[in-house]
């Protein structure tokens, strides 16, 4: 069983996410952080969509890969999977990852990309 804490931080420069925090997607859907896992392959967080109650797991690995890509100057496309230059086709996963990196990411709605905040 994975250990649980009440906070998650992707890097020393990123915001701290806590159980109970709300993440809002680009389209306005809201998700609540319901669990944070700190160990093993399941490390990361779980968010729950307010309108449906559906849970989605966000892996630390996905957050870290996205952070690395952003730090290298890559522009990450909206709602595309990683092979297409995005994070995930699933809106909830994309919202969770960007929620963890919110203060490090600039959202360009015209070009439909995320990039490193200036």
TAVEN-V862068 format. One record per pair of residues at least 12 apart in sequence whose C-alpha atoms are under 8 Angstrom apart, sorted by sequence separation. I is the first residue (numbers start at 0). J is the second residue. If there is no record, write none. Layout:
BEGIN
i:I j:J
i:I j:J
END
This chain:
BEGIN
i:5 j:17
i:6 j:18
i:19 j:31
i:20 j:32
i:32 j:44
i:33 j:45
i:34 j:46
i:44 j:56
i:45 j:57
i:78 j:90
i:103 j:115
i:104 j:116
i:105 j:117
i:5 j:18
i:18 j:31
i:19 j:32
i:32 j:45
i:33 j:46
i:43 j:56
i:44 j:57
i:103 j:116
i:18 j:32
i:19 j:33
i:32 j:46
i:33 j:47
i:43 j:57
i:44 j:58
i:102 j:116
i:17 j:32
i:18 j:33
i:31 j:46
i:32 j:47
i:43 j:58
i:44 j:59
i:78 j:93
i:16 j:32
i:18 j:34
i:30 j:46
i:31 j:47
i:42 j:58
i:43 j:59
i:18 j:35
i:30 j:47
i:31 j:48
i:41 j:58
i:42 j:59
i:43 j:60
i:17 j:35
i:30 j:48
i:31 j:49
i:41 j:59
i:42 j:60
i:29 j:48
i:30 j:49
i:28 j:48
i:29 j:49
i:28 j:49
i:29 j:50
i:65 j:86
i:28 j:50
i:61 j:86
i:7 j:35
i:5 j:34
i:6 j:35
i:5 j:35
i:3 j:34
i:4 j:35
i:65 j:96
i:3 j:35
i:4 j:36
i:3 j:36
i:4 j:37
i:2 j:36
i:3 j:37
i:62 j:96
i:66 j:100
i:77 j:111
i:1 j:36
i:2 j:37
i:57 j:92
i:61 j:96
i:69 j:104
i:76 j:111
i:77 j:112
i:1 j:37
i:2 j:38
i:7 j:43
i:55 j:91
i:56 j:92
i:76 j:112
i:77 j:113
i:1 j:38
i:7 j:44
i:55 j:92
i:62 j:99
i:75 j:112
i:76 j:113
i:1 j:39
i:57 j:95
i:62 j:100
i:74 j:112
i:75 j:113
i:57 j:96
i:74 j:113
i:75 j:114
i:1 j:41
i:74 j:114
i:1 j:42
i:73 j:114
i:74 j:115
i:72 j:114
i:73 j:115
i:48 j:91
i:72 j:115
i:69 j:114
i:70 j:115
i:69 j:115
i:46 j:95
i:9 j:59
i:9 j:62
i:9 j:63
i:30 j:91
i:24 j:90
i:24 j:91
i:24 j:93
i:25 j:94
i:24 j:94
i:23 j:94
i:22 j:94
i:22 j:95
i:23 j:98
i:22 j:98
i:16 j:99
i:15 j:99
i:14 j:99
i:13 j:99
i:14 j:100
i:13 j:100
i:14 j:101
i:13 j:101
i:14 j:102
i:13 j:102
i:9 j:99
i:13 j:103
i:8 j:99
i:9 j:100
i:12 j:103
END
